[in-house]
Amino acid sequence: MLFKNGSGWKACFDDNNGRYFGEYGGIQSYHLFEITKEIFNQLDEKMTESDAGSIMHQGRHMYMAVDDRCGPPYTIVFDDDYKNLCPWANTMKSGKVWPDKLTDAVAKLFESEKKQP
């Protein structure tokens, strides 16, 4: 595995399956994405979490946890296989995990949350 790390973010190329992933965030929000090679190549270790997160957000959302004081904390699992695909990720859990039906409704609204074949 090849890693890139910055302040508040990490990205990984898994050479066993040829896929790229990235995570960013912390206590108030955490995000895990499957990203493309092009996105991975754009990431620079000097980037801020905000800049790296903006680039990663172009990928496929796999997992997110939010505890931002705007409502009750929640976690959304878009890809049930995230633990197997990203065993290195420092996933955080906030509040209850959304049920599959609610997650599927979100995926219909937001293209980046859709599962890839």
Secondary structure, 3 states (H helix, E strand, C coil): CEEEEECCEEEEEECCCCEEEEEEECCCEEEEEEECHHHHHHCCCCCCHHHHHHHHCCCEEEEEEECCCCCCCEEEECCCCHHHHCCCCCCCCCCEECCHHHHHHHHHHCHHHCCCC
